């Protein structure tokens, strides 16, 4: 039951943070290199992402318990959601990595005094935290598969 509740909490948190990031990265304009919408998306999606990280860590911890048969396949929906989140926001975080602004190469020349801090917020929220969640869920599924395979009785 705990795995189901955790999976639902992670899924809802990811859906909310994904929505906020999409609003931040797709609804704003880059007038004179303004990265404010992407930064707002990063800030507003931080709380749901924190809940998703905590839930993914609990999910990973529960998957490590080999004595209990936990339905770890419930991690597939949040895993698909976080993968979709990374894919749909890739332009924003890739532009920050490549050009130093979520707006792209055309806006490199516009700089602000807070660019490094803003870019760090965007990278953490749009890329690093979702990648961490993805790795925790993948590891939980892998551990679950390994434990399930080792607990199987050989057929005679």
Secondary structure, 3 states (H helix, E strand, C coil): CHHHHHHHHHHHHHHHHHHHHHHHHHCCCCHHHCCHHHHHHHHHCHHHHHHHHHHHHHHHHHHCCCCCCCCHHHHHHHHHHHHHHHHHCHHHHHHHHHHCCCCCHHHCCCCCCCHHHHHHHHHHHHHHHHHHHHHHHHHHHHHHHHHHHHHCCCCC
